[in-house]
Amino acid sequence: MFNSARIKLTAWYLTIIMFISISFSFVIYRGLMFEVRRFSRVQRIRMENVSEEMFDEIKYRIVIELGIINIFIFITSGALGYFLAGKTLRPIQEMVEEQNRFISDASHEFRTPLTALKSSLEVNLRDENLSIEGAKKIMNESIDDVNDLQRLSDSLLDLAQHQKKNTSLDFEVISLGFCINEAVKKVIPLAKQKQIIFKKDLEEVHINGLKDDLINLFVIILDNAIKYGNKKMVINIIAKKIKNKIKVEIKDRGIGVEKKDLTNIFERFYRVDQSRSKEKIAGYGLGLSIAKKIVLNHRGKIKVESTINKGSKFIITFPSTA
C-alpha cells in the first residue's frame, strides 16, 4: 500500500516540477529567440551575411540544450522526489503499523479471557444438577473475569491516549516532589500489606508537564516495585537536579529482572517470568509500556537496571524548566 502511495506521490512531485521546468524553459526559449531575431536583424543591416540556415541552427541548438536540461531535471527530481515521498510517508507508515500491532495485541489479549469465560458459562449451563450455591459461585467467578477484562480495556484506553504526543502548550510548571508524594499516597495501602516502607530524598525541582500523567507514571513504577518486591523491604526514591536535567531514581530490593528481559520490559503485554515470585501477580504487562509513553511525551528518558534477587532501579530523566 505504501509503496504504491510513494510512487503516486513521486509522480505528483514530478508533474509539478516538470510543469514548472517546462514553463520556465518555454519562457527562456521565447526570450532567447527574441534576442536572436533582434541580433539577426542588426547583423543583416550591418553585414547582410546572416542566413536563415544559421538562424535555424541556433534555434535548434537552444531547443536541444533546453531539452537536455529538462531531462536532467526530470531524472534528478524523480530520484529526490522518491526519497522525499519516502520521508513524508514514513511517519504515517510507522503510525499505521503501530496501530495494527496495537489492535492485534489487544485482540489476542481479549480473546483468551473471553473464551475462558464463555466456555465456563456454557459448560455450567448444560449442567442439570447445578445448584443455587454453584450458580452463585460461577457468577462470582464470572464477575471477577469481567473485572479483569474491564481493567484490561481501561489500560488499553490509557495506553492509546498516551500514544498521542502532548504538545508543550498543554504543559504547566509542576513540582515533581508533589507528583511523587501523591503517587506514594495512592500505593500506600498495597505497600502496607507487605510491610514495605518508602525512603524519599526529594529536592525541590520543577518540570513542564501534565500533573495527572506524571502521578500516574510514578504510581505505575511504585506499584510494579511493590508487586515484585519482598516483604518488609525499603523502596528508595531520589529526585535531584543535575545540570540542566532532572533525575529520578526508584530503587527496590525485589526479585529483580533477568538480563534477557530488560530489553523487552517496556513492550506492550510483555511479562517477565513469574516463577521466582512467591505469589501470583495480576496484570497484563501494559503498565511499563504506559509509563514509557508518559516519559517520552514529557521529552524524557527511562531505563532500568536490575540484578536477580537484589532488586531493580528505574532511572528517569526530564529536561529542567530552568
Phi and psi restraints in degrees (value plus and minus 20) as a CYANA .aco file:
   2 PHE   PHI     -94.9   -54.9
   2 PHE   PSI     -49.1    -9.1
   3 ASN   PHI     -84.4   -44.4
   3 ASN   PSI     -62.4   -22.4
   4 SER   PHI     -83.3   -43.3
   4 SER   PSI     -64.0   -24.0
   5 ALA   PHI     -84.3   -44.3
   5 ALA   PSI     -56.4   -16.4
   6 ARG   PHI     -84.9   -44.9
   6 ARG   PSI     -62.1   -22.1
   7 ILE   PHI     -86.0   -46.0
   7 ILE   PSI     -62.2   -22.2
   8 LYS   PHI     -83.8   -43.8
   8 LYS   PSI     -62.2   -22.2
   9 LEU   PHI     -84.5   -44.5
   9 LEU   PSI     -59.6   -19.6
  10 THR   PHI     -82.4   -42.4
  10 THR   PSI     -60.9   -20.9
  11 ALA   PHI     -82.2   -42.2
  11 ALA   PSI     -59.6   -19.6
  12 TRP   PHI     -86.2   -46.2
  12 TRP   PSI     -61.5   -21.5
  13 TYR   PHI     -78.2   -38.2
  13 TYR   PSI     -66.8   -26.8
  14 LEU   PHI     -83.3   -43.3
  14 LEU   PSI     -62.5   -22.5
  15 THR   PHI     -79.5   -39.5
  15 THR   PSI     -66.2   -26.2
  16 ILE   PHI     -85.8   -45.8
  16 ILE   PSI     -66.3   -26.3
  17 ILE   PHI     -83.9   -43.9
  17 ILE   PSI     -64.8   -24.8
  18 MET   PHI     -89.6   -49.6
  18 MET   PSI     -53.5   -13.5
  19 PHE   PHI     -81.3   -41.3
  19 PHE   PSI     -65.5   -25.5
  20 ILE   PHI     -85.0   -45.0
  20 ILE   PSI     -63.7   -23.7
  21 SER   PHI     -83.8   -43.8
  21 SER   PSI     -65.6   -25.6
  22 ILE   PHI     -87.6   -47.6
  22 ILE   PSI     -57.5   -17.5
  23 SER   PHI     -82.0   -42.0
  23 SER   PSI     -65.6   -25.6
  24 PHE   PHI     -84.1   -44.1
  24 PHE   PSI     -58.8   -18.8
  25 SER   PHI     -82.2   -42.2
  25 SER   PSI     -60.8   -20.8
  26 PHE   PHI     -83.4   -43.4
  26 PHE   PSI     -63.2   -23.2
  27 VAL   PHI     -83.9   -43.9
  27 VAL   PSI     -64.0   -24.0
  28 ILE   PHI     -82.5   -42.5
  28 ILE   PSI     -62.2   -22.2
  29 TYR   PHI     -81.1   -41.1
  29 TYR   PSI     -66.9   -26.9
  30 ARG   PHI     -82.5   -42.5
  30 ARG   PSI     -60.3   -20.3
  31 GLY   PHI     -85.4   -45.4
  31 GLY   PSI     -63.7   -23.7
  32 LEU   PHI     -86.0   -46.0
  32 LEU   PSI     -61.6   -21.6
  33 MET   PHI     -85.3   -45.3
  33 MET   PSI     -54.5   -14.5
  34 PHE   PHI     -82.6   -42.6
  34 PHE   PSI     -64.7   -24.7
  35 GLU   PHI     -86.6   -46.6
  35 GLU   PSI     -58.7   -18.7
  36 VAL   PHI     -83.8   -43.8
  36 VAL   PSI     -63.4   -23.4
  37 ARG   PHI     -83.7   -43.7
  37 ARG   PSI     -62.8   -22.8
  38 ARG   PHI     -82.1   -42.1
  38 ARG   PSI     -63.3   -23.3
  39 PHE   PHI     -84.5   -44.5
  39 PHE   PSI     -58.9   -18.9
  40 SER   PHI     -84.1   -44.1
  40 SER   PSI     -61.6   -21.6
  41 ARG   PHI     -84.0   -44.0
  41 ARG   PSI     -61.3   -21.3
  42 VAL   PHI     -83.0   -43.0
  42 VAL   PSI     -62.5   -22.5
  43 GLN   PHI     -87.2   -47.2
  43 GLN   PSI     -57.2   -17.2
  44 ARG   PHI     -85.0   -45.0
  44 ARG   PSI     -59.2   -19.2
  45 ILE   PHI     -84.9   -44.9
  45 ILE   PSI     -59.9   -19.9
  46 ARG   PHI    -100.3   -60.3
  46 ARG   PSI     -68.0   -28.0
  47 MET   PHI    -138.7   -98.7
  47 MET   PSI     -44.0    -4.0
  48 GLU   PHI      34.4    74.4
  48 GLU   PSI      21.4    61.4
  49 ASN   PHI    -148.9  -108.9
  49 ASN   PSI      -6.4    33.6
  50 VAL   PHI    -115.9   -75.9
  50 VAL   PSI      94.8   134.8
  51 SER   PHI    -109.2   -69.2
  51 SER   PSI     145.3   185.3
  52 GLU   PHI     -85.1   -45.1
  52 GLU   PSI     -51.9   -11.9
  53 GLU   PHI     -82.8   -42.8
  53 GLU   PSI     -61.5   -21.5
  54 MET   PHI     -85.3   -45.3
  54 MET   PSI     -60.0   -20.0
  55 PHE   PHI     -82.6   -42.6
  55 PHE   PSI     -63.5   -23.5
  56 ASP   PHI     -86.3   -46.3
  56 ASP   PSI     -55.9   -15.9
  57 GLU   PHI     -86.3   -46.3
  57 GLU   PSI     -61.7   -21.7
  58 ILE   PHI     -81.8   -41.8
  58 ILE   PSI     -64.6   -24.6
  59 LYS   PHI     -81.1   -41.1
  59 LYS   PSI     -61.0   -21.0
  60 TYR   PHI     -83.3   -43.3
  60 TYR   PSI     -63.3   -23.3
  61 ARG   PHI     -84.6   -44.6
  61 ARG   PSI     -59.7   -19.7
  62 ILE   PHI     -82.8   -42.8
  62 ILE   PSI     -64.1   -24.1
  63 VAL   PHI     -82.1   -42.1
  63 VAL   PSI     -64.7   -24.7
  64 ILE   PHI     -81.5   -41.5
  64 ILE   PSI     -66.1   -26.1
  65 GLU   PHI     -85.5   -45.5
  65 GLU   PSI     -61.9   -21.9
  66 LEU   PHI     -84.5   -44.5
  66 LEU   PSI     -56.6   -16.6
  67 GLY   PHI     -83.4   -43.4
  67 GLY   PSI     -63.8   -23.8
  68 ILE   PHI     -82.6   -42.6
  68 ILE   PSI     -61.9   -21.9
  69 ILE   PHI     -81.6   -41.6
  69 ILE   PSI     -62.2   -22.2
  70 ASN   PHI     -88.4   -48.4
  70 ASN   PSI     -55.1   -15.1
  71 ILE   PHI     -84.3   -44.3
  71 ILE   PSI     -63.1   -23.1
  72 PHE   PHI     -82.1   -42.1
  72 PHE   PSI     -63.2   -23.2
  73 ILE   PHI     -82.7   -42.7
  73 ILE   PSI     -60.8   -20.8
  74 PHE   PHI     -81.1   -41.1
  74 PHE   PSI     -68.5   -28.5
  75 ILE   PHI     -86.6   -46.6
  75 ILE   PSI     -67.3   -27.3
  76 THR   PHI     -84.7   -44.7
  76 THR   PSI     -67.6   -27.6
  77 SER   PHI     -87.5   -47.5
  77 SER   PSI     -50.5   -10.5
  78 GLY   PHI     -84.2   -44.2
  78 GLY   PSI     -65.8   -25.8
  79 ALA   PHI     -85.2   -45.2
  79 ALA   PSI     -66.6   -26.6
  80 LEU   PHI     -87.9   -47.9
  80 LEU   PSI     -56.4   -16.4
  81 GLY   PHI     -84.4   -44.4
  81 GLY   PSI     -59.9   -19.9
  82 TYR   PHI     -84.8   -44.8
  82 TYR   PSI     -61.7   -21.7
  83 PHE   PHI     -84.1   -44.1
  83 PHE   PSI     -65.2   -25.2
  84 LEU   PHI     -85.2   -45.2
  84 LEU   PSI     -57.8   -17.8
  85 ALA   PHI     -82.7   -42.7
  85 ALA   PSI     -59.2   -19.2
  86 GLY   PHI     -83.7   -43.7
  86 GLY   PSI     -62.8   -22.8
  87 LYS   PHI     -84.8   -44.8
  87 LYS   PSI     -58.0   -18.0
  88 THR   PHI     -87.7   -47.7
  88 THR   PSI     -61.0   -21.0
  89 LEU   PHI    -105.4   -65.4
  89 LEU   PSI     -37.4     2.6
  90 ARG   PHI     -78.3   -38.3
  90 ARG   PSI     -67.0   -27.0
  91 PRO   PHI     -81.3   -41.3
  91 PRO   PSI     -56.2   -16.2
  92 ILE   PHI     -87.3   -47.3
  92 ILE   PSI     -62.6   -22.6
  93 GLN   PHI     -82.0   -42.0
  93 GLN   PSI     -64.2   -24.2
  94 GLU   PHI     -83.1   -43.1
  94 GLU   PSI     -58.9   -18.9
  95 MET   PHI     -84.8   -44.8
  95 MET   PSI     -63.8   -23.8
  96 VAL   PHI     -85.8   -45.8
  96 VAL   PSI     -62.2   -22.2
  97 GLU   PHI     -83.7   -43.7
  97 GLU   PSI     -61.1   -21.1
  98 GLU   PHI     -83.1   -43.1
  98 GLU   PSI     -60.5   -20.5
  99 GLN   PHI     -85.2   -45.2
  99 GLN   PSI     -61.6   -21.6
 100 ASN   PHI     -84.7   -44.7
 100 ASN   PSI     -60.9   -20.9
 101 ARG   PHI     -84.3   -44.3
 101 ARG   PSI     -60.3   -20.3
 102 PHE   PHI     -80.4   -40.4
 102 PHE   PSI     -67.5   -27.5
 103 ILE   PHI     -83.8   -43.8
 103 ILE   PSI     -62.4   -22.4
 104 SER   PHI     -83.9   -43.9
 104 SER   PSI     -65.4   -25.4
 105 ASP   PHI     -84.8   -44.8
 105 ASP   PSI     -64.1   -24.1
 106 ALA   PHI     -82.8   -42.8
 106 ALA   PSI     -62.6   -22.6
 107 SER   PHI     -81.1   -41.1
 107 SER   PSI     -61.7   -21.7
 108 HIS   PHI     -84.2   -44.2
 108 HIS   PSI     -64.3   -24.3
 109 GLU   PHI     -88.1   -48.1
 109 GLU   PSI     -53.5   -13.5
 110 PHE   PHI     -94.7   -54.7
 110 PHE   PSI     -54.3   -14.3
 111 ARG   PHI     -81.8   -41.8
 111 ARG   PSI     -63.5   -23.5
 112 THR   PHI     -82.9   -42.9
 112 THR   PSI     -74.4   -34.4
 113 PRO   PHI     -87.0   -47.0
 113 PRO   PSI     -53.1   -13.1
 114 LEU   PHI     -85.9   -45.9
 114 LEU   PSI     -61.0   -21.0
 115 THR   PHI     -84.0   -44.0
 115 THR   PSI     -63.1   -23.1
 116 ALA   PHI     -83.8   -43.8
 116 ALA   PSI     -62.4   -22.4
 117 LEU   PHI     -84.2   -44.2
 117 LEU   PSI     -65.4   -25.4
 118 LYS   PHI     -82.6   -42.6
 118 LYS   PSI     -64.6   -24.6
 119 SER   PHI     -82.7   -42.7
 119 SER   PSI     -62.9   -22.9
 120 SER   PHI     -81.8   -41.8
 120 SER   PSI     -64.9   -24.9
 121 LEU   PHI     -85.7   -45.7
 121 LEU   PSI     -62.5   -22.5
 122 GLU   PHI     -84.7   -44.7
 122 GLU   PSI     -63.2   -23.2
 123 VAL   PHI     -83.0   -43.0
 123 VAL   PSI     -65.0   -25.0
 124 ASN   PHI     -93.8   -53.8
 124 ASN   PSI     -48.2    -8.2
 125 LEU   PHI     -86.3   -46.3
 125 LEU   PSI     -49.2    -9.2
 126 ARG   PHI    -100.9   -60.9
 126 ARG   PSI     -31.5     8.5
 127 ASP   PHI     -98.3   -58.3
 127 ASP   PSI      87.9   127.9
 128 GLU   PHI     -90.3   -50.3
 128 GLU   PSI     -40.3    -0.3
 129 ASN   PHI    -117.1   -77.1
 129 ASN   PSI      -5.5    34.5
 130 LEU   PHI     -86.6   -46.6
 130 LEU   PSI     105.2   145.2
 131 SER   PHI    -111.2   -71.2
 131 SER   PSI     150.5   190.5
 132 ILE   PHI     -82.1   -42.1
 132 ILE   PSI     -62.4   -22.4
 133 GLU   PHI     -83.0   -43.0
 133 GLU   PSI     -61.7   -21.7
 134 GLY   PHI     -84.9   -44.9
 134 GLY   PSI     -60.4   -20.4
 135 ALA   PHI     -84.0   -44.0
 135 ALA   PSI     -60.7   -20.7
 136 LYS   PHI     -84.1   -44.1
 136 LYS   PSI     -59.5   -19.5
 137 LYS   PHI     -82.2   -42.2
 137 LYS   PSI     -63.5   -23.5
 138 ILE   PHI     -84.4   -44.4
 138 ILE   PSI     -59.9   -19.9
 139 MET   PHI     -84.3   -44.3
 139 MET   PSI     -60.1   -20.1
 140 ASN   PHI     -83.9   -43.9
 140 ASN   PSI     -62.3   -22.3
 141 GLU   PHI     -84.0   -44.0
 141 GLU   PSI     -59.2   -19.2
 142 SER   PHI     -85.9   -45.9
 142 SER   PSI     -58.9   -18.9
 143 ILE   PHI     -83.3   -43.3
 143 ILE   PSI     -60.0   -20.0
 144 ASP   PHI     -80.8   -40.8
 144 ASP   PSI     -61.8   -21.8
 145 ASP   PHI     -84.4   -44.4
 145 ASP   PSI     -61.4   -21.4
 146 VAL   PHI     -84.2   -44.2
 146 VAL   PSI     -60.1   -20.1
 147 ASN   PHI     -82.1   -42.1
 147 ASN   PSI     -59.2   -19.2
 148 ASP   PHI     -82.8   -42.8
 148 ASP   PSI     -62.6   -22.6
 149 LEU   PHI     -85.0   -45.0
 149 LEU   PSI     -57.4   -17.4
 150 GLN   PHI     -84.9   -44.9
 150 GLN   PSI     -61.4   -21.4
 151 ARG   PHI     -83.5   -43.5
 151 ARG   PSI     -58.7   -18.7
 152 LEU   PHI     -84.6   -44.6
 152 LEU   PSI     -65.5   -25.5
 153 SER   PHI     -83.9   -43.9
 153 SER   PSI     -58.9   -18.9
 154 ASP   PHI     -83.7   -43.7
 154 ASP   PSI     -61.4   -21.4
 155 SER   PHI     -85.1   -45.1
 155 SER   PSI     -60.3   -20.3
 156 LEU   PHI     -84.5   -44.5
 156 LEU   PSI     -61.7   -21.7
 157 LEU   PHI     -84.7   -44.7
 157 LEU   PSI     -58.8   -18.8
 158 ASP   PHI     -84.1   -44.1
 158 ASP   PSI     -64.4   -24.4
 159 LEU   PHI     -84.0   -44.0
 159 LEU   PSI     -62.5   -22.5
 160 ALA   PHI     -82.1   -42.1
 160 ALA   PSI     -57.5   -17.5
 161 GLN   PHI     -83.6   -43.6
 161 GLN   PSI     -60.0   -20.0
 162 HIS   PHI     -98.9   -58.9
 162 HIS   PSI     -29.6    10.4
 163 GLN   PHI     -85.5   -45.5
 163 GLN   PSI     -48.9    -8.9
 164 LYS   PHI     -99.9   -59.9
 164 LYS   PSI     103.6   143.6
 165 LYS   PHI     -92.9   -52.9
 165 LYS   PSI     110.5   150.5
 166 ASN   PHI    -100.0   -60.0
 166 ASN   PSI     119.8   159.8
 167 THR   PHI    -107.2   -67.2
 167 THR   PSI     136.5   176.5
 168 SER   PHI     -82.3   -42.3
 168 SER   PSI     -38.5     1.5
 169 LEU   PHI     -86.5   -46.5
 169 LEU   PSI     -44.0    -4.0
 170 ASP   PHI    -102.9   -62.9
 170 ASP   PSI     -35.4     4.6
 171 PHE   PHI    -100.5   -60.5
 171 PHE   PSI     137.3   177.3
 172 GLU   PHI    -159.6  -119.6
 172 GLU   PSI     141.0   181.0
 173 VAL   PHI     -93.4   -53.4
 173 VAL   PSI     103.5   143.5
 174 ILE   PHI    -149.0  -109.0
 174 ILE   PSI     122.4   162.4
 175 SER   PHI     -95.6   -55.6
 175 SER   PSI     100.9   140.9
 176 LEU   PHI     -89.1   -49.1
 176 LEU   PSI     -53.0   -13.0
 177 GLY   PHI     -81.4   -41.4
 177 GLY   PSI     -59.6   -19.6
 178 PHE   PHI     -80.4   -40.4
 178 PHE   PSI     -65.9   -25.9
 179 CYS   PHI     -82.3   -42.3
 179 CYS   PSI     -61.2   -21.2
 180 ILE   PHI     -86.4   -46.4
 180 ILE   PSI     -64.2   -24.2
 181 ASN   PHI     -82.6   -42.6
 181 ASN   PSI     -59.4   -19.4
 182 GLU   PHI     -85.0   -45.0
 182 GLU   PSI     -58.9   -18.9
 183 ALA   PHI     -85.7   -45.7
 183 ALA   PSI     -60.5   -20.5
 184 VAL   PHI     -81.7   -41.7
 184 VAL   PSI     -61.9   -21.9
 185 LYS   PHI     -78.0   -38.0
 185 LYS   PSI     -58.2   -18.2
 186 LYS   PHI     -90.4   -50.4
 186 LYS   PSI     -50.8   -10.8
 187 VAL   PHI    -120.5   -80.5
 187 VAL   PSI     -21.6    18.4
 188 ILE   PHI     -74.3   -34.3
 188 ILE   PSI     -65.6   -25.6
 189 PRO   PHI     -77.4   -37.4
 189 PRO   PSI     -61.2   -21.2
 190 LEU   PHI     -89.0   -49.0
 190 LEU   PSI     -58.1   -18.1
 191 ALA   PHI     -85.5   -45.5
 191 ALA   PSI     -57.7   -17.7
 192 LYS   PHI     -84.1   -44.1
 192 LYS   PSI     -52.6   -12.6
 193 GLN   PHI     -80.5   -40.5
 193 GLN   PSI     -50.2   -10.2
 194 LYS   PHI    -129.6   -89.6
 194 LYS   PSI      -8.9    31.1
 195 GLN   PHI      35.7    75.7
 195 GLN   PSI      20.0    60.0
 196 ILE   PHI    -111.9   -71.9
 196 ILE   PSI     118.5   158.5
 197 ILE   PHI    -139.5   -99.5
 197 ILE   PSI     139.5   179.5
 198 PHE   PHI    -133.1   -93.1
 198 PHE   PSI     117.0   157.0
 199 LYS   PHI    -136.9   -96.9
 199 LYS   PSI      99.6   139.6
 200 LYS   PHI    -134.5   -94.5
 200 LYS   PSI     116.8   156.8
 201 ASP   PHI    -151.9  -111.9
 201 ASP   PSI      67.7   107.7
 202 LEU   PHI    -133.9   -93.9
 202 LEU   PSI      96.9   136.9
 203 GLU   PHI     -96.2   -56.2
 203 GLU   PSI     138.4   178.4
 204 GLU   PHI    -100.2   -60.2
 204 GLU   PSI      73.5   113.5
 205 VAL   PHI    -143.5  -103.5
 205 VAL   PSI     131.4   171.4
 206 HIS   PHI    -148.7  -108.7
 206 HIS   PSI     127.5   167.5
 207 ILE   PHI    -156.3  -116.3
 207 ILE   PSI     143.3   183.3
 208 ASN   PHI    -105.9   -65.9
 208 ASN   PSI     102.2   142.2
 209 GLY   PHI    -194.6  -154.6
 209 GLY   PSI    -188.3  -148.3
 210 LEU   PHI    -129.0   -89.0
 210 LEU   PSI      99.2   139.2
 211 LYS   PHI     -76.4   -36.4
 211 LYS   PSI     -71.9   -31.9
 212 ASP   PHI     -82.6   -42.6
 212 ASP   PSI     -59.4   -19.4
 213 ASP   PHI     -85.4   -45.4
 213 ASP   PSI     -61.3   -21.3
 214 LEU   PHI     -88.6   -48.6
 214 LEU   PSI     -58.3   -18.3
 215 ILE   PHI     -82.3   -42.3
 215 ILE   PSI     -64.1   -24.1
 216 ASN   PHI     -79.9   -39.9
 216 ASN   PSI     -59.7   -19.7
 217 LEU   PHI     -76.9   -36.9
 217 LEU   PSI     -70.3   -30.3
 218 PHE   PHI     -92.6   -52.6
 218 PHE   PSI     -51.0   -11.0
 219 VAL   PHI     -81.7   -41.7
 219 VAL   PSI     -64.0   -24.0
 220 ILE   PHI     -80.9   -40.9
 220 ILE   PSI     -67.0   -27.0
 221 ILE   PHI     -89.1   -49.1
 221 ILE   PSI     -62.3   -22.3
 222 LEU   PHI     -87.3   -47.3
 222 LEU   PSI     -60.9   -20.9
 223 ASP   PHI     -81.0   -41.0
 223 ASP   PSI     -61.1   -21.1
 224 ASN   PHI     -83.8   -43.8
 224 ASN   PSI     -62.0   -22.0
 225 ALA   PHI     -84.5   -44.5
 225 ALA   PSI     -60.0   -20.0
 226 ILE   PHI     -87.5   -47.5
 226 ILE   PSI     -66.0   -26.0
 227 LYS   PHI     -80.2   -40.2
 227 LYS   PSI     -61.8   -21.8
 228 TYR   PHI    -116.3   -76.3
 228 TYR   PSI     -12.5    27.5
 229 GLY   PHI    -111.3   -71.3
 229 GLY   PSI     147.0   187.0
 230 ASN   PHI    -110.4   -70.4
 230 ASN   PSI     139.0   179.0
 231 LYS   PHI     -85.4   -45.4
 231 LYS   PSI     126.8   166.8
 232 LYS   PHI      41.6    81.6
 232 LYS   PSI       2.2    42.2
 233 MET   PHI    -107.3   -67.3
 233 MET   PSI     152.0   192.0
 234 VAL   PHI    -132.9   -92.9
 234 VAL   PSI     114.9   154.9
 235 ILE   PHI    -127.4   -87.4
 235 ILE   PSI      98.5   138.5
 236 ASN   PHI    -114.0   -74.0
 236 ASN   PSI     111.2   151.2
 237 ILE   PHI    -143.8  -103.8
 237 ILE   PSI     101.1   141.1
 238 ILE   PHI    -144.2  -104.2
 238 ILE   PSI     113.3   153.3
 239 ALA   PHI    -153.6  -113.6
 239 ALA   PSI     104.9   144.9
 240 LYS   PHI    -172.4  -132.4
 240 LYS   PSI     140.4   180.4
 241 LYS   PHI    -119.6   -79.6
 241 LYS   PSI     110.2   150.2
 242 ILE   PHI    -145.9  -105.9
 242 ILE   PSI      87.9   127.9
 243 LYS   PHI      37.3    77.3
 243 LYS   PSI    -140.0  -100.0
 244 ASN   PHI    -121.7   -81.7
 244 ASN   PSI       0.3    40.3
 245 LYS   PHI    -143.4  -103.4
 245 LYS   PSI     132.4   172.4
 246 ILE   PHI    -132.1   -92.1
 246 ILE   PSI     107.0   147.0
 247 LYS   PHI    -135.5   -95.5
 247 LYS   PSI     110.8   150.8
 248 VAL   PHI    -140.6  -100.6
 248 VAL   PSI     110.1   150.1
 249 GLU   PHI    -142.1  -102.1
 249 GLU   PSI     111.1   151.1
 250 ILE   PHI    -143.9  -103.9
 250 ILE   PSI      91.9   131.9
 251 LYS   PHI    -138.9   -98.9
 251 LYS   PSI     111.0   151.0
 252 ASP   PHI    -140.5  -100.5
 252 ASP   PSI     152.9   192.9
 253 ARG   PHI    -142.0  -102.0
 253 ARG   PSI      34.7    74.7
 254 GLY   PHI    -114.3   -74.3
 254 GLY   PSI    -174.7  -134.7
 255 ILE   PHI     -97.1   -57.1
 255 ILE   PSI     -34.8     5.2
 256 GLY   PHI      58.8    98.8
 256 GLY   PSI     153.6   193.6
 257 VAL   PHI    -146.2  -106.2
 257 VAL   PSI     114.7   154.7
 258 GLU   PHI     -86.8   -46.8
 258 GLU   PSI     131.7   171.7
 259 LYS   PHI     -77.9   -37.9
 259 LYS   PSI     -57.2   -17.2
 260 LYS   PHI     -87.3   -47.3
 260 LYS   PSI     -41.3    -1.3
 261 ASP   PHI    -110.1   -70.1
 261 ASP   PSI     -39.1     0.9
 262 LEU   PHI     -80.5   -40.5
 262 LEU   PSI     -56.3   -16.3
 263 THR   PHI     -92.6   -52.6
 263 THR   PSI     -37.8     2.2
 264 ASN   PHI    -131.6   -91.6
 264 ASN   PSI     -19.4    20.6
 265 ILE   PHI     -83.7   -43.7
 265 ILE   PSI     -44.3    -4.3
 266 PHE   PHI    -116.4   -76.4
 266 PHE   PSI     -15.6    24.4
 267 GLU   PHI     -97.9   -57.9
 267 GLU   PSI     130.6   170.6
 268 ARG   PHI     -81.6   -41.6
 268 ARG   PSI     117.2   157.2
 269 PHE   PHI      43.6    83.6
 269 PHE   PSI      -8.6    31.4
 270 TYR   PHI    -106.6   -66.6
 270 TYR   PSI     108.1   148.1
 271 ARG   PHI    -147.9  -107.9
 271 ARG   PSI     115.8   155.8
 272 VAL   PHI     -94.5   -54.5
 272 VAL   PSI     144.5   184.5
 273 ASP   PHI     -82.6   -42.6
 273 ASP   PSI     103.5   143.5
 274 GLN   PHI    -115.9   -75.9
 274 GLN   PSI     -12.9    27.1
 275 SER   PHI     -84.1   -44.1
 275 SER   PSI     -44.7    -4.7
 276 ARG   PHI    -105.0   -65.0
 276 ARG   PSI     -31.0     9.0
 277 SER   PHI    -102.6   -62.6
 277 SER   PSI     122.6   162.6
 278 LYS   PHI    -100.2   -60.2
 278 LYS   PSI     -28.8    11.2
 279 GLU   PHI    -160.6  -120.6
 279 GLU   PSI     135.0   175.0
 280 LYS   PHI     -93.1   -53.1
 280 LYS   PSI     110.7   150.7
 281 ILE   PHI    -127.6   -87.6
 281 ILE   PSI      99.9   139.9
 282 ALA   PHI     -97.4   -57.4
 282 ALA   PSI     135.0   175.0
 283 GLY   PHI     122.6   162.6
 283 GLY   PSI     147.9   187.9
 284 TYR   PHI    -140.1  -100.1
 284 TYR   PSI     -12.5    27.5
 285 GLY   PHI      55.1    95.1
 285 GLY   PSI       9.8    49.8
 286 LEU   PHI    -126.2   -86.2
 286 LEU   PSI     -39.2     0.8
 287 GLY   PHI     -78.0   -38.0
 287 GLY   PSI     -73.1   -33.1
 288 LEU   PHI     -88.5   -48.5
 288 LEU   PSI     -48.4    -8.4
 289 SER   PHI     -85.8   -45.8
 289 SER   PSI     -62.1   -22.1
 290 ILE   PHI     -84.2   -44.2
 290 ILE   PSI     -62.2   -22.2
 291 ALA   PHI     -78.3   -38.3
 291 ALA   PSI     -64.0   -24.0
 292 LYS   PHI     -84.0   -44.0
 292 LYS   PSI     -60.7   -20.7
 293 LYS   PHI     -81.7   -41.7
 293 LYS   PSI     -60.6   -20.6
 294 ILE   PHI     -83.6   -43.6
 294 ILE   PSI     -63.9   -23.9
 295 VAL   PHI     -82.8   -42.8
 295 VAL   PSI     -65.5   -25.5
 296 LEU   PHI     -83.9   -43.9
 296 LEU   PSI     -58.1   -18.1
 297 ASN   PHI     -85.9   -45.9
 297 ASN   PSI     -40.1    -0.1
 298 HIS   PHI    -121.0   -81.0
 298 HIS   PSI       0.4    40.4
 299 ARG   PHI      37.4    77.4
 299 ARG   PSI      14.1    54.1
 300 GLY   PHI    -131.0   -91.0
 300 GLY   PSI    -194.9  -154.9
 301 LYS   PHI    -154.3  -114.3
 301 LYS   PSI     128.6   168.6
 302 ILE   PHI    -156.4  -116.4
 302 ILE   PSI     118.4   158.4
 303 LYS   PHI    -167.1  -127.1
 303 LYS   PSI     146.3   186.3
 304 VAL   PHI    -153.7  -113.7
 304 VAL   PSI     118.9   158.9
 305 GLU   PHI    -137.7   -97.7
 305 GLU   PSI     117.4   157.4
 306 SER   PHI    -171.2  -131.2
 306 SER   PSI     128.1   168.1
 307 THR   PHI    -152.3  -112.3
 307 THR   PSI     111.8   151.8
 308 ILE   PHI     -77.3   -37.3
 308 ILE   PSI     111.5   151.5
 309 ASN   PHI      45.4    85.4
 309 ASN   PSI     -11.8    28.2
 310 LYS   PHI    -140.1  -100.1
 310 LYS   PSI     -39.4     0.6
 311 GLY   PHI     100.2   140.2
 311 GLY   PSI    -199.9  -159.9
 312 SER   PHI    -150.8  -110.8
 312 SER   PSI     135.3   175.3
 313 LYS   PHI    -153.8  -113.8
 313 LYS   PSI      99.2   139.2
 314 PHE   PHI    -112.8   -72.8
 314 PHE   PSI     110.9   150.9
 315 ILE   PHI    -140.0  -100.0
 315 ILE   PSI     100.0   140.0
 316 ILE   PHI    -141.5  -101.5
 316 ILE   PSI     113.5   153.5
 317 THR   PHI    -143.2  -103.2
 317 THR   PSI     119.7   159.7
 318 PHE   PHI    -148.3  -108.3
 318 PHE   PSI     132.3   172.3
 319 PRO   PHI     -90.5   -50.5
 319 PRO   PSI     122.1   162.1
 320 SER   PHI     -99.0   -59.0
 320 SER   PSI     134.8   174.8
 321 THR   PHI     -93.4   -53.4
 321 THR   PSI     -47.4    -7.4
